[in-house]
């Protein structure tokens, strides 16, 4: 899947996240054992997150749909864990979240997304969960500051990965 149009990134400024809506490229429900994001311009792409929204589908807490895959510098592409997969539903709309950082000259990005099909529904649906605490402030000059966030689980869960993420101030 290509972006609907090349994304122009200005030379300077702080940019809002972009949310591009694209129709899923499938005519029937498809289980994926990988979703690969191929960044188009590593100079300016800070992250890309692909979510899927469809009737009866879940939401990852973003309001944009169910998480399929994310990419940030340093991420490597790979298959999902054995016996797991993610659903790409027919008639789904993909939300492609793009976050760019400027670098002093105008740039263009043409990121692409690939979907790898499983032959059948896997034993387990792979889900992403996020622990967020957006309601805190660190006062200037404070040498150490702590905050926390919790995510409850209502049933036995296998944790395959953790990906803490902070920006420059972290």
C-alpha positions in Angstrom: 0.0 0.0 0.0 1.4 3.4 -1.0 0.4 6.7 0.6 -2.4 8.4 -1.3 0.0 11.1 -2.3 3.7 12.0 -1.6 3.9 13.8 1.7 5.6 17.2 1.6 7.6 18.1 4.7 8.5 21.7 5.1 12.0 22.9 6.0 11.2 24.1 9.5 8.5 24.0 12.1 6.9 21.6 14.6 4.5 19.4 12.7 1.2 17.9 13.8 0.7 14.1 13.3 -0.9 13.4 10.0 -3.7 10.8 9.7 -4.2 9.5 6.2 -7.2 7.3 5.5 -6.8 4.5 2.9 -9.2 1.7 2.0 -7.7 -1.7 3.0 -6.4 -3.6 -0.1 -8.4 -6.8 0.6 -11.8 -8.0 -0.5 -12.2 -10.6 2.2 -11.0 -10.8 5.8 -7.3 -11.7 6.0 -5.1 -12.7 8.9 -1.6 -11.3 8.7 1.5 -12.8 10.1 3.5 -9.6 9.4 2.8 -6.0 8.5 5.9 -4.2 7.3 6.4 -0.5 7.1 9.0 0.6 4.6 9.9 4.2 5.4 10.2 6.5 2.4 12.4 9.2 3.9 14.5 8.4 6.9 15.7 12.0 7.2 12.3 13.2 8.4 10.0 10.3 9.4 9.9 10.1 13.2 7.3 7.3 13.3 4.5 5.6 11.3 1.7 3.7 12.9 -0.9 1.7 10.9 -4.3 1.1 12.5 -7.4 -0.6 11.0 -11.0 0.5 11.6 -13.9 -1.7 10.7 -17.4 -2.5 11.9 -17.2 -4.5 15.1 -13.5 -3.9 15.4 -11.5 -2.9 18.4 -9.8 0.4 19.2 -6.3 0.7 20.8 -7.3 3.7 22.8 -6.3 6.2 20.1 -9.7 6.6 18.6 -8.2 5.7 15.3 -8.8 2.0 15.3 -6.9 -1.2 16.1 -3.1 -1.3 16.0 -1.6 -3.3 13.1 2.0 -2.1 13.2 4.3 0.7 14.1 7.7 1.8 12.9 10.3 4.2 14.4 14.0 4.6 13.8 15.8 1.4 14.8 12.7 -0.9 14.3 13.3 -4.1 12.4 10.6 -5.9 10.3 9.7 -9.4 11.2 6.9 -12.0 11.4 4.6 -11.9 14.4 5.1 -14.6 17.1 4.3 -18.2 16.2 0.5 -19.0 16.3 -0.5 -15.3 16.4 -1.7 -12.8 13.8 -3.6 -9.6 13.2 -6.9 -9.3 11.3 -7.1 -7.0 8.3 -10.9 -7.0 7.7 -12.5 -6.5 4.4 -14.0 -3.0 4.0 -11.6 -1.7 6.7 -10.2 1.7 6.5 -6.5 2.0 7.4 -5.4 5.0 9.4 -1.8 5.8 8.5 -0.3 8.0 11.3 2.8 9.9 10.1 4.9 12.0 12.4 7.6 14.1 10.7 10.4 16.2 12.1 11.9 19.0 10.0 15.5 19.1 9.0 16.3 22.5 7.4 15.3 21.7 3.8 12.0 20.7 2.2 11.6 16.9 1.9 9.2 14.4 0.4 8.1 11.1 1.9 6.6 8.1 0.1 6.4 5.4 2.9 4.9 2.0 1.9 3.2 -0.7 3.8 3.2 -4.5 3.1 0.8 -7.1 4.4 1.8 -10.8 4.7 -1.1 -13.3 4.6 -1.5 -16.3 6.9 -3.2 -19.3 5.3 -5.8 -19.5 8.1 -6.9 -17.8 11.4 -4.1 -18.2 14.0 -4.6 -19.7 17.5 -4.3 -16.2 19.1 -5.0 -12.7 18.0 -2.0 -10.5 18.6 -2.9 -7.2 20.3 -1.0 -4.1 21.4 -1.7 -2.5 24.7 -0.5 0.9 25.9 0.2 2.3 29.3 -0.2 6.1 29.1 0.0 8.9 31.6 -0.4 12.2 29.8 -1.4 14.1 32.9 1.9 15.0 34.5 4.4 17.9 34.4 8.1 18.1 35.2 9.1 21.4 36.7 12.1 23.1 35.2 15.4 22.3 36.9 14.1 19.1 38.6 16.9 16.6 38.5 14.7 13.5 38.9 11.0 13.1 38.3 8.8 10.0 38.4 5.4 9.1 36.9 3.7 5.8 36.2 0.9 4.2 34.3 -1.0 0.9 34.6 -2.7 -1.5 32.2 -4.9 -4.1 33.8 -5.3 -7.6 32.2 -8.5 -9.5 32.8 -7.1 -12.9 31.7 -3.9 -14.9 31.4 -1.7 -13.0 28.9 1.5 -13.7 27.1 3.8 -10.6 26.9 5.9 -10.8 23.7 7.5 -7.4 23.8 7.8 -4.1 25.6 8.6 -0.9 23.8 9.1 2.1 26.1 9.1 5.4 24.2 10.2 8.8 25.2 11.3 11.9 23.3 14.2 14.2 23.8 13.1 15.4 27.2 12.8 11.8 28.6 
